[in-house]
């Protein structure tokens, strides 16, 4: 069973979940159905992914009570701003077909627009109104986080960032630790590119597990919540099965030393509309 990670607002979230980018609605429906059947309880989507209807239908079709699932979606860049955020969330909630969302994130800070603080204030209102359980961010840098807290007085519960053995985000993980923010990892398997790394393969062989399981175990031992994406039911089950072995300290250090740099966008300049 997947452990729970406490959040700074008193709620908690599963320590590992399913990512759904990039999946069309039909693909997302199939993948989420099989993932929930395999035991996943955290499902991550976003308005920009275009698959909220498929994710929401799978949640309803799964037979698992809504209260046992942790559903995440994200505000797109085109909808930054206070009123815009309220309207965008209502549209997302309707596409998902759910009364509430467990975690609502700002997808990217878009510092050029300088509206992410207004959006976060609107998200806090949604939380106070019971439409959102927890509020957080995605792809925020340290200066974005600090400005958000200084101007709103609310600390995000999560910052979802690119994180994998080739970009382990040591500096941001320390920032998150100091602010009591959970680090969540998108692209936790480095788009699959890290899985044939000789170090990872060697550690996997030592533990009789897959390279993906080693990487995900490394992340959860770092206190990170990974959300690997897979459409394949067998891989989904393997990705979730990382709780019965432990990497030793030297192995964690080995994986952490594979750093080469980010694969995705830089939060300081990335434009997401």
Buried (B, 14 or more C-beta within 10 A) or exposed (E): EBEBBEBBBEBBBBBBBBBBBEBEBEBBBBBBBBBBBBBBBBBBBBBBBBBBBBBBBBBEEBEBEEEEBBBBBBBBBBBBBBEBBBEBBEEBBEBBEBEBBBBBBBBBBBBEBEBBBBBBBBBBBBBEEEBBBBBBBBBBBBEBBEBBBEEBEBBBBBBBBBBBBBBBBEEBBEBBEEBEBBBBBBBBBBBEBBBEBEBBBEBBEEBEBBBBBBBBBBBBBBEBBBBBBBBEBEBBBBBBBBEEEEBEEEBBEBBEEBEEEBBEEEBEEBEBE
